[in-house]
Amino acid sequence: MINIINSTDKIAERKSVILPFGFNYSPIQKIVLINFENDPDSKYIALEPQYFSSSDTGEGFSIIAYRNDGYIDVYDDLNLKVDNQASFDVAGKGLKEQLQVEMEKTVFEKDSGCLFLSFQFIDKYDREISLEIIEKTKMKSSGLNLLAPVGSSTENPSYLPIFFMYDFDFVRKNKTEIRLTIGGKSHKIDTFPYKIPKDFQWRYYTRYSLDCQIIEFASSGKKVLDEYELINDSLTINDNKLIFSLDGSLEKMEHQSEAHRFLVEFNPGFPDIRNLNVGKVYNGVVEIKPDPDMGTVSGKYSLEREGEIVEIKMNMGDGWAPIPDSLFTKLMFGKKSIFRSWPKYYYYKQKVNLASLESSSFWENKNTEKIK
C-alpha cells in the first residue's frame, strides 16, 4: 500500500519523494485504422476500431470516426465501461461527441495468417456503418514493430501518446474481400500510398495490430502533487514500479505486463525537486524503452529553481529510433519519415510551487524546440 504523507505529518526523518509526472497504461488490446480519404463520406474520412477486453472495461469495440473537419466522434459498444474522453485529446482537433451504440457482427482476429474484421452500427446521423474485411491469400506476411504516429497532427495534446504496435501489418490486396458501406453507399478504402510491395504483395493502407502497448506519458493539467513514502528505494503506483537512487533521484519508471515491458530511464536520475539549488540548471537524458526489438524514444529534460518555483522541461528531440529488419522497414522508417520524427515536436513544460505543491503542466506539438 502507498502511504501519502501530508504536509502536517510530524513523523521526522521519513524518506519520501514527490513525483511531478507519471504514466498510464491503456487496456486496448487490438487496433486497426481504415482510411477512405480518396473516396470520403460526407461526414467521415477514416474509422479506427479499438478492441477492449478486461474486467475494468468489459469487452467490445470502441470506434473512432475521423471527421472531415478534423475532429472525431467516438462510438462505444454498449458492453464497454470506458471513461476515456481525455485520451482523445491526441486525435486531430479532439473529441466532438462520444456515444454508446449497439455493435453487431463484430469480429477482429487472424486465422492461418489472414485477417478477419467486421462490425456494424448506427451512427448519430441515423446511418448504418458496416465494414467487412476477409483476407484469403495463402502467401505469408511478416508483421513489423511500429510506434504509431497517432499524435503527429494533434493540436492540443494532453499527454505524450506512446502507441507501440507489435506484429503490425497492412491488409493485402490479392484475393481480399472488402465491403465498406455508410448509409447504404459503398466506399473504396485507400490503397498503400507508396508503390512498394511488402513481402512481395501489394497492400491497402488499412493497418492493424492485435498486440498493442499503449501508454499515456506525463498527463498535463493542474493538480496538487502527492508526497510518497519510499520503501527500499522503490515505489509502486497503479502497477507501475519506480526506482530511485540513494539521493532520491528518479532513475527508472517501469511497467511489466504479461506480454511486454515498458521502461523510462533518466540519466542522470531525475532530481528530487525539493533538493534543487536556486538558479542552477539541471540537465539530463530521458529514454523510453519498450521491448528491445521495438527501439527507443529519447530526448532531454531540464529543471531550474527560482525561489519556491521549479520549472521542468522535456522534449523528445531525438524522436524514435526503430530497429529495421527488412528492406521495407528501412524504406518506411527512413530518418525523415513521420514514424521516426513526430515525437521530436512534442514539448513539455511544468511549474511546481514547492510551498503548496501546486503544479501546472502542458504539452505542445510544435515543429521543433529542443532543451539546450
URRAWO-V857048 format. One record per backbone hydrogen bond with DSSP energy under -1.0 kcal/mol. NH is the residue of the N-H (numbers start at 1). CO is the residue of the C=O. E is the energy in kcal/mol with one decimal. If there is no record, write none. Layout:
nh:NH co:CO e:E
nh:NH co:CO e:E
This chain:
nh:5 co:227 e:-2.0
nh:9 co:6 e:-1.9
nh:17 co:228 e:-2.5
nh:24 co:216 e:-2.2
nh:26 co:214 e:-3.1
nh:29 co:51 e:-2.8
nh:30 co:51 e:-1.2
nh:31 co:209 e:-2.5
nh:32 co:49 e:-1.8
nh:33 co:207 e:-2.7
nh:34 co:47 e:-3.2
nh:36 co:45 e:-2.7
nh:39 co:36 e:-1.1
nh:41 co:44 e:-2.0
nh:45 co:66 e:-2.8
nh:47 co:34 e:-2.2
nh:48 co:64 e:-2.6
nh:50 co:62 e:-2.5
nh:51 co:30 e:-2.6
nh:52 co:60 e:-2.6
nh:54 co:58 e:-1.2
nh:58 co:54 e:-2.5
nh:60 co:52 e:-2.1
nh:62 co:50 e:-2.5
nh:63 co:75 e:-3.2
nh:64 co:48 e:-2.3
nh:65 co:73 e:-3.5
nh:66 co:46 e:-2.4
nh:67 co:71 e:-2.7
nh:68 co:43 e:-2.0
nh:70 co:67 e:-1.4
nh:72 co:94 e:-1.9
nh:73 co:65 e:-2.3
nh:74 co:97 e:-2.5
nh:75 co:63 e:-2.6
nh:76 co:99 e:-3.2
nh:77 co:61 e:-2.4
nh:78 co:101 e:-1.1
nh:80 co:77 e:-1.7
nh:81 co:57 e:-2.9
nh:88 co:85 e:-1.5
nh:89 co:86 e:-1.5
nh:91 co:88 e:-1.6
nh:93 co:70 e:-2.6
nh:94 co:91 e:-2.1
nh:96 co:72 e:-3.1
nh:99 co:74 e:-2.9
nh:101 co:76 e:-2.8
nh:104 co:120 e:-2.8
nh:107 co:118 e:-2.2
nh:109 co:116 e:-2.2
nh:111 co:114 e:-2.4
nh:114 co:111 e:-1.7
nh:116 co:109 e:-2.8
nh:117 co:133 e:-2.4
nh:118 co:107 e:-2.4
nh:119 co:131 e:-1.7
nh:120 co:104 e:-1.2
nh:121 co:129 e:-1.9
nh:123 co:127 e:-3.0
nh:126 co:123 e:-2.0
nh:129 co:121 e:-3.2
nh:130 co:181 e:-2.6
nh:131 co:119 e:-2.4
nh:132 co:179 e:-1.7
nh:133 co:117 e:-3.0
nh:134 co:177 e:-2.6
nh:135 co:115 e:-2.4
nh:144 co:168 e:-2.4
nh:146 co:165 e:-2.3
nh:148 co:163 e:-2.7
nh:150 co:148 e:-1.3
nh:152 co:149 e:-1.6
nh:155 co:92 e:-1.6
nh:160 co:217 e:-2.6
nh:162 co:215 e:-2.6
nh:164 co:213 e:-2.7
nh:165 co:146 e:-3.3
nh:166 co:211 e:-2.5
nh:168 co:144 e:-3.2
nh:169 co:208 e:-2.2
nh:171 co:206 e:-2.6
nh:173 co:202 e:-2.2
nh:176 co:173 e:-1.5
nh:177 co:134 e:-2.7
nh:179 co:132 e:-2.4
nh:181 co:130 e:-2.5
nh:182 co:185 e:-2.5
nh:183 co:128 e:-2.3
nh:185 co:182 e:-1.5
nh:187 co:180 e:-2.5
nh:190 co:35 e:-2.8
nh:192 co:203 e:-2.0
nh:196 co:194 e:-2.2
nh:198 co:201 e:-2.4
nh:201 co:198 e:-1.2
nh:204 co:171 e:-3.1
nh:205 co:190 e:-2.6
nh:207 co:33 e:-1.5
nh:208 co:169 e:-2.5
nh:209 co:31 e:-2.5
nh:212 co:29 e:-1.3
nh:213 co:164 e:-2.6
nh:215 co:162 e:-2.8
nh:216 co:24 e:-2.6
nh:217 co:160 e:-2.3
nh:218 co:22 e:-3.2
nh:220 co:158 e:-3.1
nh:221 co:361 e:-1.2
nh:223 co:359 e:-2.1
nh:225 co:357 e:-3.0
nh:228 co:17 e:-3.0
nh:229 co:3 e:-1.5
nh:230 co:15 e:-2.2
nh:231 co:234 e:-1.7
nh:234 co:231 e:-1.1
nh:235 co:242 e:-1.9
nh:237 co:240 e:-2.7
nh:240 co:237 e:-2.2
nh:241 co:254 e:-2.9
nh:242 co:235 e:-3.3
nh:243 co:252 e:-2.4
nh:244 co:233 e:-2.4
nh:245 co:249 e:-2.6
nh:248 co:245 e:-1.7
nh:250 co:270 e:-3.0
nh:251 co:243 e:-2.7
nh:252 co:243 e:-1.7
nh:253 co:264 e:-2.2
nh:254 co:241 e:-3.0
nh:255 co:262 e:-2.6
nh:257 co:260 e:-2.7
nh:262 co:255 e:-2.4
nh:263 co:289 e:-2.1
nh:264 co:253 e:-3.0
nh:265 co:287 e:-2.7
nh:266 co:251 e:-2.2
nh:267 co:285 e:-2.5
nh:270 co:250 e:-3.0
nh:275 co:272 e:-2.1
nh:279 co:305 e:-3.2
nh:280 co:277 e:-1.5
nh:282 co:303 e:-3.0
nh:284 co:301 e:-1.9
nh:285 co:267 e:-2.5
nh:286 co:299 e:-1.6
nh:287 co:265 e:-2.5
nh:288 co:297 e:-3.8
nh:289 co:263 e:-4.2
nh:294 co:291 e:-2.3
nh:295 co:292 e:-1.0
nh:296 co:321 e:-1.6
nh:297 co:288 e:-2.2
nh:298 co:319 e:-1.8
nh:299 co:286 e:-2.4
nh:300 co:315 e:-2.3
nh:301 co:284 e:-2.3
nh:302 co:313 e:-2.1
nh:303 co:282 e:-2.2
nh:304 co:311 e:-1.7
nh:306 co:309 e:-2.8
nh:309 co:306 e:-2.0
nh:310 co:352 e:-2.6
nh:311 co:304 e:-3.0
nh:312 co:350 e:-3.2
nh:313 co:302 e:-2.5
nh:314 co:348 e:-2.0
nh:315 co:300 e:-2.1
nh:316 co:346 e:-1.1
nh:317 co:315 e:-1.7
nh:318 co:298 e:-1.7
nh:319 co:316 e:-1.9
nh:320 co:340 e:-2.4
nh:321 co:296 e:-3.2
nh:330 co:326 e:-2.1
nh:331 co:327 e:-2.0
nh:332 co:328 e:-2.7
nh:333 co:329 e:-2.7
nh:337 co:334 e:-2.0
nh:341 co:337 e:-2.1
nh:342 co:338 e:-1.9
nh:344 co:341 e:-1.8
nh:345 co:342 e:-1.4
nh:346 co:343 e:-1.9
nh:347 co:364 e:-2.8
nh:348 co:314 e:-3.3
nh:349 co:362 e:-2.2
nh:350 co:312 e:-2.4
nh:351 co:360 e:-2.5
nh:352 co:310 e:-2.4
nh:353 co:358 e:-2.6
nh:354 co:308 e:-3.2
nh:357 co:353 e:-3.1
nh:359 co:223 e:-3.4
nh:360 co:351 e:-2.2
nh:361 co:221 e:-1.5
nh:362 co:349 e:-2.2
nh:364 co:347 e:-2.4
nh:366 co:345 e:-3.3
